[in-house]
Amino acid sequence: MNKLLTLIFLVTFYSCQQNSNSKNVENKNSDQIEYALVIHGGAGTILKENMTEDTEMKYILALEFALKTGEEILKNGGTSLEAVIQTINTMEDSPLFNAGKGAVFTNAGENELDASIMEGKFLNAGAVAGVETVRNPINAAAAVMSNSEHVMLAGKGAESFAKEHGLEIVDPSYFYTERRWQSLQNVKNKDLGSVEEFKEYKYGTVGAVALDKEGNIVAGTSTGGMTNKKWNRIGDSPVIGAGTYANNKTCGVSCTGHGEFFMRYAVAHDISAAMEYKDLSVEEAGNLVINQKLKKIKGSGGAIILDQDGNVAMPFNSAGMYRGYIKSDGSKEVKIYKD
């Protein structure tokens, strides 16, 4: 009889433990981030006193629209690749940002656009540089990644590749905006003579990093480069490891700022490496690279960072950065200035 009571007790205890463990698993899963998206629209001398309320609201609405576009894809089971492409498309199609339609002008009065994208699962990547007729350069970068054995294509060759793969080709006049044209004239009239003076003028990018329900991270960046650039200058945005990087083991990164510094210090990869080799969080790694290492050498800009657990960091050492994120748990943030 005692043996029977002992057996009943053990079975009951085991069942309770199993139920308790199941509840713990359920609670853990309910708290887990299923998907997340973080974006930026460029960093630089962005000061509230220089911004009208109307202009500020336009930027906020554009950032919110970009986040909503990507979230709809992720929420409905779409891939992080789809989310990044379509999120960046919204910003490339807006004249507010220095990418696509809102691209700045070169010294010769032309628009030369760059973009890159990277998948964290297999470390696949694609990029285009110096394109002048591809409406959405991020689409061309994705096509290079998915439909070629190469990582980067440039100039006329990249445009021919994009056309062959059915991407939308536009006349260069599509990219003209009066605002950017006047910015070029202003820079030229100042006859800038040093890098220190030059870097204060308009440069910027747009970028997105997404985590989907399958746990895959994708990062992408698109830009019009730097106002008044010469000699087909190319910055960090299309350079894998400098302006864009993604690795499921660590994080996805998209950078914005003075590209020469980001290339020389391989900023995007350096953030990932800090997480991998020093076991830092996204916030710690971002602060180390952007606010310590980069700032020490007077490299201006910022980055958005996202890991596989949905943790987000948006560090920058400039006056401001257009930025925001949204997660499956309902948390959301859109900001422009320093806190």
N, C-alpha and C positions, 0 to 999 in steps of 0.2 A: 504493500500500500504506500509506504514511504517512497519507494522507487517511482511509483506512478505519479505521485504528487510532485516529486522532483522533476520528472520528465515534463509534466504539464507546465511547471514553472519555467523551465528552460525554454520550451517552445514559445510560451507567452512572452517571455523576456526578449527572445530573439526576434519575434514578430514586431514588438514595440520598437526595438532598435532599428529594424529594417524600415519601418514606417517613418521613424525619426530621421534616418539617413535620407530617405526619399524626399522628405519635406525640405531637408537642408539642400539637396541637389536642386529641387524645384525653386527654392528661394534664391540660390546662387544663379541659376539660369535666368530667373526673372530680372535679376539685377545686371546681368551681363549685357553689354552693348552689342546689339546685332549689326548695326551699321553706323557709320559716321562720315561726315564730310566737312572739310575745312578749306577755306578759300582765301585768296588775297587779290587785291587789285592794284598793287604797287606800293612802294614805300618811298619816303623822301621828305622834303620840307613842306609838310602838310599841317598848317596851323589854323586853329579855329578862327582866329582874328582875320585871316585872309579868305575865309569861306562865308558866302552868304547862306542864309537859312535855306533858300530855295535850292542852291547847288548842293548843300549838305544832304538835303532830303533826297535829291536825285541819286546821289551815290548810295545812300542807305537802301533805297528802293531797288537799285540795280544789284546790290549785293544780296539782298533778301530774295530777289527773283532768281539769282544764280543758285542760291542755296535750295530754294524750293524746287527748282528744276532737277537738281541732282538728287535731292531727297526722294522725290516721286519715283525715280528709277530704282534707287536702293531699297526703298520701302516695299516696292512690288517685286522684289527678287532679282532686279537687274544687276549687272556686273559693275564692279568699280571702274572698269575701263569705259563702259558706256556713260557712267555718271560723270567721270572726269571730262570726257570729250564734250558732252552736251552742256555741262556746267560752264566750261571754258568758252564754248560757242556763244553763250549769252553775253559774255563779257567782250568777246571779239566782235560781236555785232553791235556793241554799244560805243558811241563816240566818246564816252566818258573816260575810257581806259586806254592806256598806251599799248594796244594790241588790235589787230584786225582793223576795223573801221576807224578806230581812234588813234591809229599809229602816228608817231611823230615823223617829221621830215628829215631827210639827210641834208648835207650841205648842198647837194646838187638839186634839191627840191623834189626828191623821190621818196617812196616808202619802201623800206626793205624789212621784211618780217622774218622772225625766227620762232621756232617752237620745238619742244621735245616732250616725250612721254615715256614712262617706264612702268613695267609690271613687276611687282615684288615677288610673285610666285616662282618664276623661272629667270628673272633678271633680264627679260627681253626689253629692248628699247628701240626707239626710232626718233629721228630729228630731221628738221629742215632748216636751212639758213639762207638768208638773202633772197627770199621769194617776193615777187612784186605783183603777182596776178592770182594767187590762191586766196580765195575769200576767207577761209578758216584754216590757218596754218597748222593748228593742232590736229585737224583731220588728216593733213598730209603727213605729219609726224607719225600718227597712228598707222597710216597706210604703209609707210616705210617699215615700221616695226612688224606689221602683220603680213606684208606681201613682198618682202624683199629679204635678201641675205645681208643687207647693209644696216648700219645704224644711223648714218647721217648723209643726206644729199643736200646739195647747195645750188643756188642760182637757177639758171635755165634748165639744167638737168632735173632739179627737184620739181620745177613747174611742169616739165614734160611728163615726169612720172605721175604727178598728181592728176594731170589731164587724162592720161592713159587709164587711170584707175577710177575715173568717173567723178572726181571731185569738182566742185563749182569753181570755175575760172572767171575772173572779172577783169574789166579794163582797169588799169592802174588809177584812173580818175575816181573809181569807187572809194578809194581810201582818203580822198581829199576832204579835209574839214577846215573851215576858216580859222578855227581856234588854234589848231596845230600849225597852220601856215603862218599865223601871226607870231607864234612862239619861235619859229625859226627866224623870222625877221628880227625879233627882239634880241635873240642870241647873236646874230650876225652884226647887228648894230653896236653891240657892246664890245666887239673885237676882242674876245677873250684870249688871254695869252698864257694861261697856266692851267694845269690839270685841276688845281685846287679851286679855281674860279669855275672851270668848265663843268665840274661834277655837280655843282649846285643847280645846274639847269636840267630840264625835264628828262628824266629817264624813269622807266618803270616797266612793270610786267603785270600779267594776270596769271594766277595759278590755282590749282585745285589738287587735293589729295583725298582719296576716298577709300573706305573700308566697306566691303560688301558682306552679305550674310554667309558667304563661303569662307570668310576670313582672309580674302585677298586684298592687298593694298596696291593702288595705282596712283602715280603722281604725274602731273603734267604742268607745263609752263609755256606761255606764249607772250611775245613782245614785239613792239615796233622799234626797240633799241633806244638809242640816245639821240636827242635832238642835235642836229648839225654834224652828225658823224660823217667821216670821210673814208675813202679807200675801201669800201665794202666792209667796214668794221663789223665784227661779230662779237657779241657779249657772251655771258654765261648761260643765258636761257636755253639754247639748244645743246649745250655741252653736258652730257651725262656725267654726274658726279660733281659738277660745279653748280648748275642751276636747278637740276632735277635729279632725284634718286629715289629708288624704292626697293625695299627688301622686306619680305614678310617676316623675317627673323628679327628685324629691328623696327623699321619705320618707313614712311614715305615723306619726302621733303620737296617743297618747291620754294625757290628763293627769289628775291627781288632786291635790286640795289645797284651799286656801281660794279658792273660785271667783271671788270679787270681784277678786282680783289677776290671776287668769288671764284674765278678761274684759278688764280695763282694759289689759292688756299683750299681748293676742292671742297668748298663749304658744304654742299649737300651731302657728299659722301662722308665728310669729316663728322657731321652730326650723327650719321648712322654708325660710324666706326666708334664714336665715343660711347654709344649705347651698347655696341657689341663687345668692345674690349674693356671698357671701364664700368660696364653694367649700370650706366646712368639712365634716369628716366628721360622722357622727351623734354620735359621742362629743364632738367639739369643739363642735358646735352645741348639744347638750344641756347641756354644762357652762356655756357662755356664757349661755344663757337661764335655766336653773334655778339654777345655783350662783353666778352673778355678778349678772345683771340682776335676777332675781326676789328673790334673797336680799338684795340691796342695799336693796330697798324693803320688806323683812320679809314677803315673800310666801312662805308655807310650802307645800311639796308636791313633786311630782315628775312624771315623764313616762316613757313607754316610746316608743322610736323604732326604726324599722326601715327600711332602704333597699333598693333593688332588687338589690343584691348580697348581701343577707342579713346585712349588718352590723347589730348590735344595740347600743343604749345604754339604760340604765335609771337616769338621774340623779335624785337627790332631795336636798333640803336639810333634811328633817325627820329625826326620830330613826330612823324605819324606813319601809319600804314593802314590802308583799307583792308579790312579783314573780317572774318566771321566763321562760325562753325554751327553745325546742327548734328544731333545724335538721336538714335532710336529711343532713348529714354525721355525725349522731349526737351532736353536742354538745348539752348540756342543762344548765340551771341553775335552781334554785329557792332563793330567799332571802327573808328577812324583815328582818333587822337590817342595820346598817351593817357593812362588812367590818372 
